[in-house]
Structure formats: structure tokens, C-alpha cells
Amino acid sequence: MNTYITLKQYKLLIYTFIFILLASSQIAYRTNIIKRLYDSYNWSNKNFKVIDYNNTCKILTGKITNFLRNDVNKWSISLLDDKGRQLLNINGEKAMIPASNMKLFTTAYLLDKISPDNTLETTLSIANDGSYHLNGEGDPDLNKDKLDRIVKSIYRNIESNDTTKTTYKLYINNTNKENYWPATWSSADKLEYYGAPITKLAVNSNASPYALTYPTDNVVLTIKSILDVNKPKISIIKSNQNINNKYAKVIHKENSSSFLALLSLANSESHNYTSEVLLRTAANNWSNNLATLALSNWISDKQIPMKGIYISDGSGLSRKNLLTTNSLTTLLFRMSKHPRFNYYKSSMAVAGIRGTLSDIEFDSYNSSIFWGKTGTLNGVRSISGIVSSENYNQYLSIISYDVNDTDLKIKMILDKISHSKLCL
């Protein structure tokens, strides 16, 4: 006996199948929304999971300790699983110089405070007396093209108002010199592009020989190179006082890339200038002392171990910074419960693929991926991040000091952890 399906029945089956697919996707979408709301509630109300530091995996600890041998006291290594259990603790409470792993705290702080869709603004305002004022928020990509558009905006405004003045004042409102650098940066680092001064207005992140010493003058010279001799004269005046917005009208804005892109610049590419700007933006203060104090208070507020910690800057260039691998892994674990965690993770380098980890091969056992942040200073090597696999995440931090062949040893430690199923 042959059974036939009518066209009407066939259409009904198709519509039913489509409905089931749509319903499934809606359930998944709503489940994700509920999880994000739950994570957001717990984060906002400080319902943080207590980290279990007392039940380390003795077998794994023994394997790594034996591998390090006589150098074990030069290392600090911590590993948490996605349940908040500490699987590995080798000198995890020892305060050490973190180098650029400091950026993991700075970027987490920024993400907790500000939407990743926001941008930094460079604004041109006109005051009641007809003077123009250029203010910035530290856009690392402020360049000659952006300044050219700002100058053209001044000329357009002059022409539209049809004034008889022959000279117009343009105030360049930039950072006070005492806030150019954290006090603990070395004189040698200040002479390098990676130690460029941190200013609200910076052409190409102050990464030029002249800007390293004279960042505001460099902005002035760049603008002067744009001015049109056939247009009304613009007299440029250096200042460090932003005009009160109550008495000024913004007539032009230049936006930076989104904070999401700047987070990646800080973490994946380890850009010091951007990291320092993100710290000051999150703290809403351009004093390094007050900004680092605000970050320290934030760390304590998130129930991250503070013993031995000292925050001296936002980038990790200072050798006065001190962190523990326990504090770094706790931060990573805390952020995994943050509603913006995916933004945080995506800002990191990926082992063997991109950023400062592109040259570190990671044996992707069980299709695991290492998302992380490297750090390098003279004698210091650090790496912290997330070992992410299909079924679970682990949160790892490694800091070493005065060790030979550090990169090779770090790779071997990563491989041992990646291949181990001990205590999971």
C-alpha cells in the first residue's frame, strides 16, 4: 500500500519545522539573556563565588614543581578551574613584578565602568568671546587628518559668521606636564616610544622624537602645518585649562575607535599609551596617583586578594607594580561572570594566532585555545589568560623573574596544563 503526502500536508510539515527552529533559537536567545541578567545582578550586588584556595591538585603541582626544579622559587604559577577551585598554586601569594599583565586589571576596570561601544572625543568649542578651544580625551589615533578636519571646521565657522576680525585665537588645552608620566617610570623608558607621555591631545600617541619631550608643541606644529595662509589668521595658544562647557558651544567632534578596539590595542598589542588613557578614563581622573588609587579600590571591592599588591600605573611599565598570580587568576575568574566577559576575552591575544602571543605555539589538545596577555620587562616574563576548551575554562597566571630560556619553559608549562585532566 503506497502512502502519499498531499501538498497541503507537505507545507504543514515545512511550517512546523520552521516554527520549531525559530522556537529553539528564541529559547536559546532568551536563556542567554537570562544568564546575562543573572551575571549582571550577581556582579552588581557583589555575589562573588568564594575561591577555594585550599584544595590544589597535588599531582599536577608535583609535576610542574619537578619540572621547574631548582628555579621553583623564581616562579609564581596559579590555576583556577571554572568552578573556582584552585588546581595549581606555586608561590601564588608571592608579590612579583607583573610587567604588562597589569593591563588585564586596567582593561577589566574600564569594561566594568564604561560601555565598549563608547569612544574618546576630541572636541572643538567656541566661547562667547569668539575664541576656539581644542580639548581631548587621549585618542591614541589622533592624527594630522583629524586635525585638518578640525581646522577646516574653524574656517567654516568664521566664514558663516562673517566677522570682520583678522585674527582668531585657538587654545590647545592639554595635560599638565607633571601628569605626563607616572612618577615611577624610568628616565630611560621615557625616551622610548613605548614610554611616550600620556596627554589628552597626542598626535599619533606622541610616538615621535619631538613629541616624546614636547607633546603639546608637537600638536601646535602639526596644526600650523595645516593652516591656510590665504585664510584668516589663527593664533595658537598653549593652555592646560579646559574651557567650562557652560560657556562654550561644541562645533566639531572627532571620535576615536570604540573602546572595544582600544581594549584590543591595550591587551592584544600591549600598547602602553592606550592602557594609561583607559585607566584615566575609567577613573575619570588624569592624575596617575588618583587613577591608580581608584583602580586599587576597585580591585578590593571585587574581592580579589590584595595582599602584597601595589598599583603604580595602568600599563605595567613601572617596576614598582606588584601583583600575585592568585590575584590575576581571581580577576580572570571574576570577569568570566561579568556580563561583558566576551568583550574582555576577545581583546586578548591568542596563542599561535594573533597579537603578542602569535609567536607562542600552543598545543591545542582537545581543541583548547589560549586567550591571554604577555608581559616583558628586563628579567621579568609573565603570561596570564584563559585556557578555553569546548567543555570548560581554566584561568592561568605565570610570572617568572631572572630565569633562563623563559619562553620555552612557559610553553612547556602551558602544554603540561593543556594536556592534563588531573583533578578536573
C-alpha positions as CSV (number, residue, x, y, z in Angstrom):
1,M,0.0,0.0,0.0
2,N,1.5,3.4,-1.1
3,T,1.2,6.4,1.2
4,Y,1.2,9.8,-0.3
5,I,1.6,13.2,1.3
6,T,-0.5,15.9,-0.1
7,L,0.9,19.3,-1.0
8,K,-1.1,20.8,1.9
9,Q,0.4,18.3,4.4
10,Y,3.9,18.9,3.0
11,K,3.6,22.6,3.5
12,L,2.3,22.0,7.0
13,L,5.4,19.9,7.8
14,I,7.7,22.6,6.5
15,Y,6.0,25.3,8.5
16,T,6.1,23.1,11.6
17,F,9.8,22.5,11.1
18,I,10.5,26.2,10.7
19,F,8.4,27.0,13.8
20,I,10.4,24.5,15.9
21,L,13.7,26.0,14.6
22,L,12.5,29.6,15.4
23,A,11.2,28.5,18.8
24,S,14.6,26.8,19.6
25,S,16.5,29.9,18.6
26,Q,14.3,32.0,20.7
27,I,14.7,29.8,23.7
28,A,18.5,29.8,23.3
29,Y,18.4,33.6,22.9
30,R,16.2,34.1,26.0
31,T,18.3,31.7,28.0
32,N,21.4,33.7,27.1
33,I,19.6,37.0,28.1
34,I,18.5,35.5,31.4
35,K,22.1,34.3,32.1
36,R,23.5,37.8,31.3
37,L,20.9,39.4,33.6
38,Y,21.8,36.9,36.3
39,D,25.5,37.6,35.9
40,S,24.9,41.3,35.9
41,Y,22.8,41.1,39.1
42,N,25.5,39.0,40.9
43,W,28.3,41.3,39.7
44,S,26.5,44.5,40.7
45,N,25.5,43.0,44.1
46,K,28.9,41.5,44.7
47,N,27.6,38.0,44.9
48,F,31.0,36.6,44.1
49,K,31.8,33.0,44.4
50,V,34.3,32.2,47.2
51,I,37.6,30.9,45.7
52,D,38.7,27.6,47.1
53,Y,42.4,28.0,47.6
54,N,42.8,25.0,49.8
55,N,42.3,22.0,47.6
56,T,45.1,22.2,45.0
57,C,45.8,19.3,42.7
58,K,48.8,17.7,44.3
59,I,49.7,15.5,41.3
60,L,49.7,18.4,38.9
61,T,51.5,20.7,41.4
62,G,54.1,18.0,41.8
63,K,54.7,17.6,38.0
64,I,55.2,21.4,37.5
65,T,57.4,21.7,40.6
66,N,59.6,18.8,39.5
67,F,59.9,20.4,36.0
68,L,61.0,23.8,37.5
69,R,63.5,22.1,39.9
70,N,65.9,24.4,41.5
71,D,64.3,27.5,39.9
72,V,61.0,26.9,41.5
73,N,61.4,30.0,43.8
74,K,61.8,32.2,40.8
75,W,58.3,31.3,39.6
76,S,54.8,32.1,40.6
77,I,52.0,30.0,39.0
78,S,48.3,29.8,39.7
79,L,45.5,27.9,38.0
80,L,41.8,28.1,38.7
81,D,39.1,25.9,37.1
82,D,35.7,27.2,36.1
83,K,34.2,26.2,39.4
84,G,36.5,28.5,41.3
85,R,38.8,25.7,42.6
86,Q,42.5,26.4,42.7
87,L,44.2,23.5,40.9
88,L,47.7,24.8,41.0
89,N,49.5,27.1,43.4
90,I,53.2,27.5,43.2
91,N,54.2,30.6,45.1
92,G,50.8,32.1,44.2
93,E,50.8,34.5,47.1
94,K,54.2,35.9,46.2
95,A,54.1,39.5,45.0
96,M,56.1,39.9,41.8
97,I,56.5,42.5,39.0
98,P,53.8,41.7,36.5
99,A,55.0,43.8,33.6
100,S,52.2,44.2,31.0
101,N,49.9,41.7,32.8
102,M,48.9,44.8,34.7
103,K,46.9,45.7,31.6
104,L,44.4,42.9,32.4
105,F,43.4,44.8,35.5
106,T,43.2,48.2,33.7
107,T,41.0,46.8,30.9
108,A,38.7,45.0,33.2
109,Y,38.3,48.2,35.2
110,L,37.4,50.1,32.1
111,L,34.9,47.5,30.9
112,D,33.1,47.4,34.3
113,K,32.7,51.2,34.2
114,I,32.1,52.1,30.5
115,S,30.3,50.6,27.5
116,P,32.7,49.1,25.0
117,D,30.7,51.0,22.3
118,N,31.8,54.4,23.6
119,T,34.6,56.4,22.2
120,L,37.1,59.1,23.2
121,E,36.3,62.5,21.9
122,T,38.4,65.4,20.6
123,T,36.3,68.5,20.6
124,L,36.5,72.0,19.1
125,S,34.4,74.6,21.0
126,I,33.8,78.3,20.6
127,A,33.5,80.5,23.6
128,N,31.4,83.7,24.0
129,D,34.4,85.8,23.2
130,G,34.9,84.1,19.8
131,S,37.9,82.1,20.9
132,Y,38.3,78.5,19.9
133,H,39.3,75.7,22.3
134,L,40.6,72.3,21.4
135,N,40.1,69.6,24.1
136,G,40.9,65.9,24.0
137,E,40.4,62.7,26.0
138,G,43.6,60.9,24.8
139,D,42.6,59.4,21.5
140,P,45.6,57.3,20.5
141,D,44.8,57.7,16.9
142,L,44.6,61.5,16.8
143,N,46.5,62.4,13.6
144,K,47.0,65.1,11.0
145,D,43.9,64.1,9.1
146,K,41.7,64.6,12.1
147,L,43.4,67.9,13.0
148,D,42.9,69.0,9.4
149,R,39.1,68.5,9.7
150,I,39.2,70.5,12.9
151,V,41.0,73.4,11.3
152,K,38.6,73.4,8.3
153,S,35.7,73.5,10.8
154,I,37.2,76.7,12.3
155,Y,37.4,78.3,8.8
156,R,33.8,77.3,8.0
157,N,32.6,78.8,11.3
158,I,34.5,82.0,10.6
159,E,33.0,82.3,7.1
160,S,29.5,81.6,8.2
161,N,29.6,84.3,10.9
162,D,31.1,86.8,8.5
163,T,33.0,88.7,11.2
164,T,35.5,91.5,10.5
165,K,38.2,90.1,12.8
166,T,41.5,89.4,11.2
167,T,43.0,87.1,14.0
168,Y,41.3,84.3,15.9
169,K,42.6,82.6,19.0
170,L,42.8,78.8,19.2
171,Y,43.6,77.4,22.7
172,I,45.3,74.0,22.8
173,N,44.1,72.7,26.2
174,N,46.4,69.8,27.0
175,T,47.7,67.9,30.1
176,N,49.9,69.5,32.8
177,K,53.5,68.4,32.5
178,E,53.5,66.8,35.9
179,N,50.9,64.3,34.7
180,Y,52.8,63.3,31.5
181,W,54.2,60.2,33.1
182,P,53.7,58.1,36.2
183,A,56.4,59.1,38.7
184,T,57.8,55.6,38.8
185,W,58.7,55.3,35.1
186,S,62.4,55.3,34.5
187,S,64.1,58.1,32.6
188,A,65.3,55.6,30.0
189,D,61.8,54.4,29.3
190,K,60.6,58.0,28.8
191,L,63.0,58.3,25.9
192,E,61.3,55.4,24.0
193,Y,58.1,55.4,22.1
194,Y,56.6,52.7,24.4
195,G,57.1,55.3,27.2
196,A,55.6,58.3,25.4
197,P,54.0,61.0,27.6
198,I,50.3,60.5,28.4
199,T,48.4,63.6,27.2
200,K,44.8,64.4,26.4
201,L,45.9,65.6,23.0
202,A,48.6,63.5,21.4
203,V,49.4,63.2,17.7
204,N,49.9,59.5,16.9
205,S,50.1,58.7,20.6
206,N,53.1,61.0,21.0
207,A,55.3,58.4,19.2
208,S,57.8,60.7,17.5
209,P,61.2,62.0,18.7
210,Y,59.9,65.6,19.2
211,A,56.6,64.6,20.9
212,L,58.4,62.5,23.5
213,T,59.7,65.7,25.0
214,Y,57.3,68.3,23.7
215,P,53.9,66.7,23.2
216,T,51.9,70.0,23.2
217,D,54.3,71.8,20.9
218,N,54.0,68.8,18.6
219,V,50.3,69.4,18.4
220,V,50.8,73.1,17.7
221,L,53.4,72.4,14.9
222,T,51.1,69.9,13.3
223,I,48.2,72.4,13.3
224,K,50.4,75.2,12.0
225,S,51.4,72.9,9.1
226,I,47.8,72.7,8.1
227,L,46.8,76.4,8.3
228,D,46.0,78.2,5.1
229,V,47.9,81.5,4.6
230,N,45.0,82.7,2.4
231,K,42.5,82.3,5.3
232,P,42.0,84.5,8.4
233,K,44.9,84.2,10.8
234,I,44.7,81.8,13.7
235,S,46.9,82.5,16.7
236,I,47.6,79.3,18.6
237,I,47.9,79.5,22.4
238,K,49.0,76.6,24.7
239,S,46.9,76.0,27.8
240,N,46.2,73.3,30.3
241,Q,42.7,74.6,31.3
242,N,39.7,73.1,29.6
243,I,37.1,75.7,29.0
244,N,33.9,75.5,31.0
245,N,31.4,73.8,28.7
246,K,28.6,76.0,30.2
247,Y,30.1,79.0,28.3
248,A,31.1,77.2,25.1
249,K,29.5,75.6,22.1
250,V,31.0,72.4,20.6
251,I,31.1,72.9,16.8
252,H,33.2,69.8,15.8
253,K,34.0,66.4,17.2
254,E,36.5,63.7,16.2
255,N,35.9,60.3,17.7
256,S,38.4,57.6,18.5
257,S,37.8,53.9,17.7
258,S,35.4,52.3,20.1
259,F,36.6,51.2,23.5
260,L,36.3,47.6,22.2
261,A,39.0,48.3,19.7
262,L,41.1,50.2,22.2
263,L,40.8,47.3,24.7
264,S,42.3,45.1,22.0
265,L,45.0,47.6,21.3
266,A,45.9,47.5,25.0
267,N,45.7,43.7,25.6
268,S,46.4,42.1,22.3
269,E,49.1,44.6,21.1
270,S,50.2,45.7,24.6
271,H,50.1,49.4,23.7
272,N,51.2,51.3,26.8
273,Y,49.8,54.8,25.9
274,T,46.3,53.4,25.3
275,S,46.4,51.4,28.5
276,E,47.2,54.6,30.5
277,V,44.5,56.5,28.8
278,L,42.0,53.7,29.6
279,L,42.9,53.8,33.3
280,R,42.5,57.6,33.4
281,T,39.2,57.4,31.6
282,A,37.8,54.7,33.9
283,A,38.9,56.6,37.0
284,N,37.7,59.9,35.4
285,N,40.9,61.5,36.6
286,W,44.1,62.3,34.8
287,S,46.3,62.3,37.9
288,N,48.1,58.9,37.8
289,N,48.2,58.8,41.6
290,L,44.4,59.2,41.9
291,A,43.7,56.9,39.0
292,T,45.8,54.1,40.4
293,L,44.2,54.6,43.8
294,A,40.7,54.3,42.2
295,L,41.9,51.0,40.5
296,S,43.2,49.7,43.8
297,N,39.9,50.4,45.4
298,W,38.0,48.7,42.6
299,I,40.2,45.6,42.9
300,S,39.5,45.4,46.6
301,D,35.8,45.9,46.0
302,K,35.7,42.9,43.7
303,Q,37.1,40.7,46.5
304,I,40.4,40.0,44.7
305,P,43.3,39.1,47.0
306,M,45.1,42.4,47.8
307,K,48.0,41.1,50.0
308,G,51.2,42.3,48.5
309,I,49.6,44.2,45.6
310,Y,50.8,47.7,44.7
311,I,49.5,49.6,41.7
312,S,51.8,52.2,40.2
313,D,50.4,52.6,36.7
314,G,47.9,51.2,34.2
315,S,50.3,49.6,31.7
316,G,52.8,47.7,33.7
317,L,55.8,49.7,32.5
318,S,56.7,50.6,36.1
319,R,58.8,48.2,38.0
320,K,57.1,49.3,41.2
321,N,53.9,47.4,40.3
322,L,53.4,44.2,42.3
323,L,50.8,41.6,41.7
324,T,50.3,37.9,42.6
325,T,49.3,35.1,40.3
326,N,46.5,34.4,42.7
327,S,45.2,38.0,42.2
328,L,45.4,37.6,38.4
329,T,43.6,34.3,38.2
330,T,40.9,35.5,40.6
331,L,40.5,38.6,38.3
332,L,40.1,36.4,35.3
333,F,37.6,34.1,37.1
334,R,35.6,37.1,38.4
335,M,35.5,38.6,34.9
336,S,34.2,35.3,33.4
337,K,31.0,36.0,35.4
338,H,30.8,39.6,34.1
339,P,28.1,40.4,31.6
340,R,30.8,41.9,29.3
341,F,33.2,38.9,29.6
342,N,33.1,38.1,25.9
343,Y,34.4,41.6,25.1
344,Y,37.1,41.2,27.7
345,K,38.3,37.8,26.3
346,S,38.1,38.9,22.7
347,S,40.5,41.8,23.5
348,M,43.3,39.4,24.4
349,A,46.0,37.9,22.2
350,V,45.5,34.3,21.0
351,A,48.4,31.8,21.2
352,G,49.9,31.0,17.8
353,I,47.3,33.2,16.1
354,R,47.4,36.9,16.9
355,G,48.9,39.7,19.0
356,T,51.8,39.3,21.3
357,L,51.1,35.6,21.6
358,S,51.2,34.9,17.9
359,D,54.8,33.5,18.1
360,I,54.0,31.2,21.1
361,E,52.8,27.8,19.8
362,F,50.1,26.3,21.9
363,D,49.5,22.6,21.6
364,S,45.7,22.7,21.3
365,Y,44.9,19.5,23.0
366,N,41.1,18.8,23.0
367,S,40.8,21.9,20.6
368,S,41.6,24.2,23.5
369,I,42.6,27.8,22.8
370,F,44.7,30.1,25.0
371,W,43.5,33.7,25.2
372,G,45.9,35.8,27.2
373,K,48.3,38.6,27.9
374,T,52.0,38.6,27.9
375,G,54.4,40.8,29.8
376,T,58.1,41.5,29.4
377,L,60.5,43.7,31.3
378,N,64.2,43.3,31.9
379,G,64.4,39.9,33.8
380,V,60.6,39.6,34.0
381,R,58.4,37.4,31.9
382,S,54.6,37.0,32.6
383,I,51.7,35.4,30.9
384,S,48.1,35.2,32.1
385,G,44.9,34.2,30.4
386,I,42.2,31.6,29.7
387,V,42.7,28.1,28.6
388,S,39.4,27.7,26.8
389,S,38.0,24.3,25.6
390,E,34.6,23.1,24.5
391,N,33.6,21.8,27.9
392,Y,35.4,24.1,30.4
393,N,37.6,27.1,31.0
394,Q,40.7,27.4,33.2
395,Y,42.3,30.6,34.4
396,L,46.1,30.6,34.4
397,S,48.8,33.1,35.5
398,I,52.5,32.6,35.3
399,I,55.2,35.2,36.4
400,S,58.9,34.5,36.4
401,Y,62.0,36.5,37.3
402,D,65.6,36.0,36.4
403,V,65.1,32.7,34.6
404,N,66.9,31.5,31.5
405,D,65.0,30.2,28.4
406,T,61.8,31.5,29.9
407,D,59.7,31.4,26.8
408,L,60.5,27.7,26.2
409,K,59.7,26.8,29.8
410,I,56.4,28.8,29.7
411,K,55.4,26.9,26.6
412,M,56.2,23.6,28.2
413,I,54.2,24.6,31.3
414,L,51.2,25.6,29.1
415,D,51.4,22.2,27.3
416,K,51.5,20.3,30.5
417,I,48.5,22.1,31.8
418,S,46.7,21.8,28.5
419,H,47.2,18.0,28.3
420,S,46.4,17.4,31.9
421,K,43.0,16.1,33.0
422,L,44.1,15.8,36.6
423,C,41.7,16.9,39.2
424,L,39.1,18.2,36.7
